[in-house]
Amino acid sequence: MPELPEVEVIRQGLEPLVQGRRVEAVAWSGKPLRLPVDRAGLRRHLVGRSFTGVARRAKYLLLAVDDGAMLAIHLGMTGRLGLFPATAPRLVHDHLRFLLDNGLEMRFNDARRFGAAQLFTAQQLAAGDPFADLGPEPLGRGFTAAYLARRGAGRRVPVKSLLMDNREVVGIGNIYASEILFAARLHPLTPAGALGRDQWQQVARATRAVLRRAIKAGGTTIADYVNAGGAPGYFQLELAVYGREGAPCRRCRQPVARLVLAGRATYFCPSCQQVLPHASLS
């Protein structure tokens, strides 16, 4: 699944190509996505309108429209969003197409159809933030050691689970949670309530550092991810623990271990990432 760095890379590639472009037509494959596709609403609010910018909230791409509306696209597990000549052959899983006034089409391709596209009108946005229930951005000013300490205080939830909870902080999926905790030298099963301010400071710093490195590398391509130009990312070449079970730790050369937490594969170094002495996992 594309995580925050991958979505941000797509946003950066997409914005200069769609900003100021007018939508001439909208087409849908007719196949359902994770949320119902309001084809009539998309046509009514987008056709004849121009995109004024592309932002990101969590793992959503937010395309602003010149009448104050917003098109929110979530890539799901296998979604891709890119620009192609309108004459280019359509692929089997091209489920949404937005023809622009320069002869290019923005195409949303999603083999597993877990992605979604929602149109929020200016009136709906004025009535309330559709993402109000989400936590802060990990690269934003609200994501601090003090914030994490407050959210983790007294809780037995594993620190990795807290980092992957979008109500606590957005965009950190399985790959980056493992990498962040390795950089912070924390065992993924450590209860959040066992961390002190110094450990939370390590987590905050590691989070920003890992995500920025991943964005700079173009994201992580494990299976399906490509950027808006169709190119893969390269951060998988820098992964310290994720997917490296049995390989030597890049720090201490001990074998990387794997465990399953909340149904997700979790990678860590048993030597570098020991549970805090005062923490209990019982």
N, C-alpha and C positions, 0 to 999 in steps of 0.2 A: 504494500500500500504506500503511495506517495506520502511522505511526511512533510513537516514544515519546510525543510531546505528544498525539497523537490518542487513544492508548490511555489515557493518564493522564486526559484530559478525560472519556472514557467512564467510567473508574473513579470519578472524583469525582461524576459524575451518578448513577451506578448505586448506589453504596454506601448513601446514605440511604434509597433506595427498596426495597432487598432485605434490608438488615440486620434480623435478627429475624424475617424472614418464613419460614414453613414451606412446603416443597415438597409439593404435593398430587398432582402427576402429572408424568410426563416423556413426551414424544412425539417421534418421529423420522420424517422424511420417507421414510426407506428409501434415500435416495440417498447414495452414499459421499462422505466428506470426505477431506482429505489423509491423515488417520489413520483406522483403523477405528473405528466408533462402537460402543462396548460398551453397547448399550441396556439389557441385563439388569443390568449392573453399575451403570449410572446410576440405574436404578429401585431397585435393592437398597440403594444407599448414600445416595440423596438423598430418596426419597419418605418422608415422615413426619419428615424432618430439617429443621433451620432453618439458614439462612445467618447467620453471625456477623460477617462483614465482607468487604470486597473490597480486595485489594491488587493490586500490579502488580510483575512481574519482567520486565525487558526489554519485549517487546511482548506478554506474556501477561497476561491478566486472571485473578486468582486469587481464587476465591470460597471462603472458609473455611466448613466445615460443623461443626455443633455436636458431632459425634463425633470430631473431629480430622482428618477427611478434607478434601480440597481439590479443587475443580473448576477446571481450568486451561483457559482458552479463548484460542486464537490466532485473530485475525481474518483471517489470510492477506492476500490482495490486495484483496478486495472485501467482507469480512465486516462485518456490522453487528450490534450487540447493543443491544436496547432493551426497554422495558416497554410493554405494550399491554393494553387490556381483553381478557379472554378471548373476548368476543363479537365483537371486531373481525375483519373478514375476513382470512383468511390469504393471504399473498403466495406466489407461485410458488416463491420460493427461501427460504422459512422452513423450515429443515432441522431445527432443534431447538427445542422449546418446553417451558418449565418453568412449570407452573401453580402460582401461589402462593396462600397462604391468604386473600389480600385480593381475589381475583377478577381479578388481573392475571396476564399471562403474560410471562415473559422469553423473548424470541424471538431466535434466532441465524439471521440471514439472510445467505446467501453465494451470490452469483450464479455465481462461478467455482469454488466449492467447494474452494479451497485452504486454508481455515481448518481448525481442529481443536478438539475438546473431549476432554479426558482427565480421568479421575477417579483421583486418588491417594488410597489409603486411609491411615489413620493409621499402620498398620504399614509401609507403603511409605515414607512420609515419615520415619519413625523410622529406617529402614534407610539413608537417604541423601538428600541434596538432589538432586532431579531436574534442577536447573539449575546444578549444580556446575561444569559446563564453560564456563559463560558468564562474560564479563568483568564488571567492576564497573559499577554504575549511574553514569551521567554526572552525576547530581545528588547522588550520595552522597559520603561522606567519603573513600572510597578512590580517587576519581578526582582525581588531583593532577598537577601538572607533573612531580613526581619520578617518579610511576608511569609517565607517558607517556614520559619520558626513558629509563626502564629498558626499556620495551617496544619503543621505537624504536631503541635503541642499535645501531649497526652494520648497520642494515637498509636495503635499497634499495627496499623497497615504498613506493609513493607515499603521502604522508600521508593523502590522502583514502581510499585503500583501507584503511589502518590504522583510521581512524575508523569505517569501515563493517563492520569485522570484529567479529562478536559475541563472539569469543574474547578480544578486547582491550578492548572497551567495548560495552555493549549499547544498542540502541534508536536509534542514529543512522543513519537511512536516507539515501537519495540527496539528498533535498531539503535536509535540515538539514546534511549534510556540506558541500554547496556554500555554504550560508549561513554556516556557522561559519568556513570558511576565508576567505571574503570579509571577515568581521568581524575575523579574525586577520591579514589582509593576507598570506596565504601562498598561493602557487601550488599547485593541487591535485596536480601531478605532482612536487612537491619530495620527494626521498627522505626517509623518516622519519629515517634516520641523519644527515642533514645539519642537523637542527634542534638548536639549543642549548637550554639551560634557559629562557632568556628567551622563545624562540619557543613552547616547550611551555607556558609560563605563559600566553601569549596564547591558545593553543588552548584550554586549560582554562577560562579566563575567558570566552572567546567561546562555548564550548559551553554553559556554564551560563546565560549571558545570553540566547542565542538560544532555547534550549529553554524557559526560563521565560517569555519573551515569547510564544512560540507557545502555550504552555499557557494563558496569560492571555487570548490572543485566541481561544481555543476550538479551536486546531488549524488545519491547512491543508486546505482542500477544493479539490482539483484536479479530481477526477472523482466518486468515489462516497462519500467519507467524510461521515458525519453523526454527531452525538453521541448519547448515550443517549436524548435527547428528540426526536431526528429533525432537529435543526438543524445547518446547516453551520458550519464554522469560518471565521475571517476573517483568519488570518495570511497567506494568499495575497496580501492587499492590501499587506503589508509586505515581501514578498520583495525582496531587494536584487539577486540575480543569477539565481536559479533560474527557468527558463522565459523569460528576458528577453534572449535572443540578439539582438544588433543594437540594443537599446534603450540609451539613455545610462546609464552608471554613475551611481548616486545620489551618489557621492562625487566623481568627477573628470570626469564627463560623456563619457568615452570609451565606445565601443560595447562592450557585454558580449559575450564570446566563448563558444563552445561547443566542447567536444571530447568524444570517447567514451573512457571509461576502464573497463575490465573489462565492456564491454557496456552501460554506463550513461551517459546524457547528463550531462555535467559542465559547469557554468556558472561563469565567473569573469571578472574584469576584468584584461586584460593589462597595464594601466598600474598599478593598485593592487596586484596580486598577482603580482609578478615572482618568478621563481625566485631563491633565495638565491644570492649571488655565488659562494660556494664549493661549491655543489651541482652535480652532474653528472647529466644525464638519459640519458646514453649507456648 
